Amino acid sequence: MAPVIWVLVFGGIAVAGLIMLIAYAIWLAHKAADVFAEVKVLGNRADQFLQLTAQIEVPESALESVKATRLQPVKAKRARRST
């Protein structure tokens, strides 16, 4: 009679573990679906961002002023610091 009790105890633990494993798998599948949905939304937002930035037109005068005020090369800065 005593060995039968141990079989039932370990069998019950195994069944409970299996139920928990199935519940965790279902929960994980729902979380993965949520993540994939958020990634899809993020992709749509990135597409919208690219469409908006493609509409920006930079005037030529702005580009010329940036070229005129460009900083010195990095090598020249290092040479000044070492002296």
N, C-alpha and C positions, 0 to 999 in steps of 0.2 A: 504494500500500500504506500509506503514512504517513497519509493522511486516514482510512482505515478504522480505524486504531488509535485516533485521536482520537474517532471516533464511538463506538467500543466503550468508551473511558474515560468519556466524558460519559454514555453510556447506562448504564454500570454505576453511576456516581454518582447518576443519576436514579432508578434502580431501588432503590439503597440508601436514598436519601432518601424514596422512596415507602414502603418497608418501615418506616422509622423513623416516618414520619407515621402510618401505620396502627397501629403499636405504641403510639405516644403517644395516639392517639384511644381505643384500648381501655383504656389505663391511666387516662386522664381519665374515661372512662365509669364505670370501677370506683370511682374516687375520688368522683365525683358521687353514685353509688348509696350509698356509705358516708355521705356528708354528709346525704343525704335520710333515711337510716335514723336517723342521730343527731338530726335535726330532729324526726322522728316520736317518738322516745323523749323528747325535750325537751318536746314537746307533751303527751305522756302525763303526764310529771312535773308540768307546769304545771297540768294538770287535777286531778291528785291534790292538789297544793298548794291549789288553789282549793276543793276539797271539804273539805280539813282546816280551812282558815281560815274556811269558812262555818259550821263547827261551834262556833267560839269564841263564847261569850256573855260580854259585858262587863257586870258588875253596875252598876246605876244609881249606887251610892255612889262607884264609881271614876270615873265620868264627872263627877259633881259635884265631887269633889276636884280633878280636872284643871282644871275651869272656875274653881275658887277660887284655884288657884295659877298661873293663866295669867300669862305675862310681859307687861310693858308693851309697847305698840305701838312699832313701829320709829321712827316720827316723834319720839316722846318721847325715845328713846335718842339720836337724832341731835342733838336740841336740847340735851341735857345735855352731850354731848361738845364741842359748839362753844363752850360757856361756859368 
